[in-house]
Amino acid sequence: MRNTINILMTGLAALSLMACQAEDSNRAGVSGEIKSAGTAAIGGPFTLIDTAGQTVSEADLLGKPHLVYFGFAYCPDICPTALQKLGAAQTLLKDAGDDIGYVLITVDPERDTPEKLAQYVAFDPFPTGLRGFTGTLEQIDVVKSAYKIYTQKASTDGGELVSGSTDYTIDHSDIIYFMGADGQFVDFFAARSTPQDIALKVRQELMASQK
């Protein structure tokens, strides 16, 4: 089992490390089924703040499956693409889309205040009911570690990053995690996954849970 988990995590790293800058638009929405065996050590305890300023934890994601994405409000390309993909999947799921929770956890807590995230998650192409979580740098580090998320600050112009500057972007893992109603990892979707891929997997999980 440990070897299986290591193989899966290596695959996650290889498939998902993306810079939050312009990329080939033809990549998004390309179908690509991802198969894995075993259960990956993804997810775990965290304490964060939602857009209303209320404390939330992993317990708030229990009771129904969730699609969880790590990104940030100032991300110019990859994050909006992923979140619009979730919105399209929600539309494909129709009424079943209400049986899934949708969460954006920021990787940029220095700029993503609850107020900023509240405005961002309300964008129309994103899934209805999308929740935004932020927190302190330490709190975000904990949840990134739990979900095996890579991040790296980078200058927007490719030059040297100036300490204290707010003019930066963040390279980060481009993964949508599918977590079960029990809080356990079910599957993940990478940049090549389509809304149809996501909707199909979600339907399968919902049907399996009803048996």
VEXFISE-356055 format. One record per residue (C-alpha): y, z, x; residue in three letters; residue number from 1. Coordinates in steps of 0.1 Angstrom, whole numbers, plus 5000, padded with zeros to 4 digits. Each point is the difference from the previous one (the first is absolute). Layout:
<rs>
Y;Z;X;ALA;NUM
...
</rs>
This chain:
<rs>
5000;5000;5000;MET;1
5024;5009;5028;ARG;2
4995;4965;5016;ASN;3
5006;4984;4966;THR;4
5033;5019;4996;ILE;5
5011;4991;5035;ASN;6
4993;4963;4993;ILE;7
5020;5001;4968;LEU;8
5029;5017;5016;MET;9
5000;4975;5028;THR;10
5001;4972;4974;GLY;11
5029;5017;4982;LEU;12
5020;5001;5032;ALA;13
4993;4964;5009;ALA;14
5008;4987;4965;LEU;15
5030;5021;4991;SER;16
5024;5005;5029;LEU;17
5030;4980;4988;MET;18
5037;5001;5009;ALA;19
5024;5005;4971;CYS;20
5018;4968;5008;GLN;21
4997;4964;4988;ALA;22
4965;4987;5002;GLU;23
4982;4968;4990;ASP;24
5004;4998;4962;SER;25
4968;4981;4997;ASN;26
4980;5031;5010;ARG;27
5009;5021;4970;ALA;28
4977;4994;4971;GLY;29
4972;4983;5019;VAL;30
4967;5012;4987;SER;31
4977;5018;5024;GLY;32
4973;5023;4989;GLU;33
4995;5031;5022;ILE;34
4967;5018;5000;LYS;35
4991;5033;5015;SER;36
4972;5025;4999;ALA;37
5002;5038;4998;GLY;38
5030;5022;4993;THR;39
5030;5000;5023;ALA;40
5018;5032;5010;ALA;41
5032;4989;4982;ILE;42
5022;5023;4980;GLY;43
5004;5037;4999;GLY;44
5024;5029;4994;PRO;45
5038;4993;5001;PHE;46
5032;5015;4986;THR;47
5029;4976;4993;LEU;48
5030;4995;4977;ILE;49
5002;4976;4971;ASP;50
5031;4981;4987;THR;51
5009;5029;4978;ALA;52
5001;5024;5030;GLY;53
4968;5017;4988;GLN;54
4972;5011;5024;THR;55
4968;4979;4997;VAL;56
4967;5001;5017;SER;57
4966;4983;5001;GLU;58
4991;5019;4968;ALA;59
5026;4979;4981;ASP;60
4979;4969;5007;LEU;61
4968;5015;4984;LEU;62
4988;4991;4965;GLY;63
5004;4962;5003;LYS;64
4997;4974;5027;PRO;65
5031;4991;5021;HIS;66
5012;4971;5020;LEU;67
5019;5014;5030;VAL;68
5023;4981;5023;TYR;69
5020;5012;5030;PHE;70
5034;4982;5005;GLY;71
5037;5006;4998;PHE;72
5030;4989;4979;ALA;73
5018;4982;5028;TYR;74
4969;4978;5008;CYS;75
5012;4964;4996;PRO;76
4967;4981;4994;ASP;77
4966;5016;5003;ILE;78
5005;5030;4978;CYS;79
5015;4981;4970;PRO;80
4972;4975;5003;THR;81
4974;5027;4998;ALA;82
5017;5018;4971;LEU;83
5005;4968;4981;GLN;84
4963;4993;5005;LYS;85
4993;5033;4984;LEU;86
5023;4991;4971;GLY;87
4981;4968;4995;ALA;88
4967;5018;5001;ALA;89
5013;5024;4974;GLN;90
5009;4971;4977;THR;91
4965;4984;5005;LEU;92
4984;5033;4991;LEU;93
5019;5001;4967;LYS;94
4993;5033;4982;ASP;95
4977;5011;5027;ALA;96
5030;5000;5024;GLY;97
5011;5032;4983;ASP;98
4968;5017;5012;ASP;99
5011;4997;5036;ILE;100
5027;5018;5019;GLY;101
5023;4983;5025;TYR;102
5016;5018;5029;VAL;103
5024;4990;5028;LEU;104
5001;5025;5029;ILE;105
5029;4994;5023;THR;106
4996;4996;5038;VAL;107
5038;5004;5003;ASP;108
5008;5035;4988;PRO;109
5033;5000;5020;GLU;110
5015;4974;4977;ARG;111
4978;5000;4969;ASP;112
5014;5029;4980;THR;113
4986;5008;4966;PRO;114
5031;4983;4985;GLU;115
4995;4968;5021;LYS;116
4963;4999;4992;LEU;117
5007;5004;4963;ALA;118
5021;4969;5000;GLN;119
4975;4981;5021;TYR;120
4968;5007;4980;VAL;121
5018;4989;4968;ALA;122
5003;4963;5011;PHE;123
4986;4978;4972;ASP;124
4974;4981;5020;PRO;125
4984;5033;5012;PHE;126
4974;5017;4978;PRO;127
5013;5019;4970;THR;128
4997;5037;5007;GLY;129
5000;4996;5038;LEU;130
5006;5035;5015;ARG;131
5019;5005;5033;GLY;132
4992;5028;5024;PHE;133
5021;5011;5030;THR;134
5003;5033;5020;GLY;135
5008;5013;5034;THR;136
4990;4982;5031;LEU;137
4972;5026;5005;GLU;138
4988;4996;4965;GLN;139
4999;4962;5003;ILE;140
4982;5003;5033;ASP;141
4973;5021;4983;VAL;142
4994;4974;4972;VAL;143
5001;4971;5024;LYS;144
4973;5017;5021;SER;145
4979;5006;4969;ALA;146
5001;4963;4990;TYR;147
4998;4987;5036;LYS;148
5034;4983;4998;ILE;149
5017;4986;5031;TYR;150
5038;4999;5002;THR;151
5025;4991;5028;GLN;152
5037;4998;4998;LYS;153
5015;4968;5013;ALA;154
5035;4985;5004;SER;155
5009;4974;4974;THR;156
5013;4976;5027;ASP;157
4970;5005;5023;GLY;158
5021;5018;5026;GLY;159
4998;5036;5012;GLU;160
4999;5026;4972;LEU;161
5031;5022;5002;VAL;162
4993;5037;4994;SER;163
5016;5013;4968;GLY;164
5006;4965;4987;SER;165
4992;4992;4963;THR;166
4998;4963;5008;ASP;167
4963;4997;5005;TYR;168
4968;4987;4983;THR;169
4966;5015;5001;ILE;170
4968;4982;5009;ASP;171
4972;5015;4979;HIS;172
4965;4995;4987;SER;173
5000;4976;4970;ASP;174
4972;5014;4979;ILE;175
4996;5008;4963;ILE;176
4975;5029;4996;TYR;177
4979;5003;4969;PHE;178
4992;5037;4994;MET;179
4977;5012;4973;GLY;180
5007;5025;4972;ALA;181
4984;5026;5022;ASP;182
5024;4993;5029;GLY;183
4973;4983;5021;GLN;184
5005;4967;5017;PHE;185
4986;4970;4981;VAL;186
5012;4969;5018;ASP;187
5031;4984;5016;PHE;188
5019;4968;4996;PHE;189
5016;4982;5029;ALA;190
5027;4973;5002;ALA;191
4974;4973;4991;ARG;192
4989;5017;4968;SER;193
5014;4985;4968;THR;194
5010;5016;4967;PRO;195
4968;4986;4986;GLN;196
4980;5018;5027;ASP;197
5017;5033;4992;ILE;198
4996;4996;4962;ALA;199
4963;4991;5004;LEU;200
4992;5030;5022;LYS;201
5020;5024;4977;VAL;202
4981;4987;4969;ARG;203
4967;5005;5018;GLN;204
5009;5036;5009;GLU;205
5012;5008;4965;LEU;206
4969;4986;4985;MET;207
4978;5019;5024;ALA;208
5018;5033;4993;SER;209
4993;4995;4962;GLN;210
4962;4998;5004;LYS;211
</rs>
